[in-house]
Amino acid sequence: MKIADLEPSIQRLISNRNTVSRYPEPIEDAGIEQYLGKQPLLSKEDSAKLENLFRDALMVLEEELKSEDHERRIKAASEILRLKSK
């Protein structure tokens, strides 16, 4: 890939690689997902929603740890450990 193929704002950012700088535009406008092969970044609103859903899911797992059903406690503990190891 040639630098000339990148968005102009990205070209300006990497033109001085020896200086640490903050990207001045919204990252979604950079169009770098196509070069990185990753999913587009989440908006702040979607990121907040996802964080809230994750918090709710953890609360469910926390409640499951208090279950009288041994299998449910084991599954909840296993899932919490799996999430922690990521």
N, C-alpha and C positions, 0 to 999 in steps of 0.2 A: 504494500500500500504506500502511496506517495503522500507526503504531507499536504501537497496541493489538493488532494482529494477530500481532505477534512474540512469541516465547517470553518469559516474564517475566525470565529471566536476561539476555536480549539487551536488553530494555527498560531494565533497570537499568544495563547497560553504556553504552548510548548516551544515557542521561538527562543525563549530564554530559560532553558532547562536548569540552569545553575541557581535560579532564584525561586524560592518557595513563594507561591502566590495563590490567591483564592480565585476560583473561576467566577467571573462577574455576572454571568447570565444564569437563568434557571437551568439546572443540569438536564432537564428534559429537552431543552432547546438545542443541546449539543449534538444530538443524534448519534452518540457514541455506541448505543446499544447494537447498532448494525455491525459495528466493527468488533465488538466484544462478544457477540453471539449470545447475549443474555436478554432476559426479559426487561422491558422498560421499567424504570424506577417508579416507585409508588409516589403519588402526590402526598403532601403533608396530611390532607384529610383522610386519604385511604390508609396511610401509615398509622394515623391515630386510631382509626377504626380497627385495624389489624391488631394493634397493641391492646385495645380494649377487649377484643375477642380472645386474645391470648391470655389476658389476665382472668377473664371469666372462665376459660378452660382450666387454668391452674386452680381456680377456686373449686371447680367441680372435682378435680383430682384430689384436692385437699379433703373435700367432704368424703370422697370414696375411701380415703385412708382411714376414716373413722367408721366405715361400714362394719356391720357384724359379720358379713360374709367374707370369709377368708380369701376366697378367689378374687373378689372385687378389690380387696386391699392389696393383694399381690399385683394385680394388673395395674392399679393406680401407681403403686410404688415403682413398678417396672417402667411405666411411661414417664414418670418424673425423672428417673435416672437416665432414660434414653434422651430426653430433652436436655438434660444438664450436660450430657457428653457431647452435644453438638457444638 
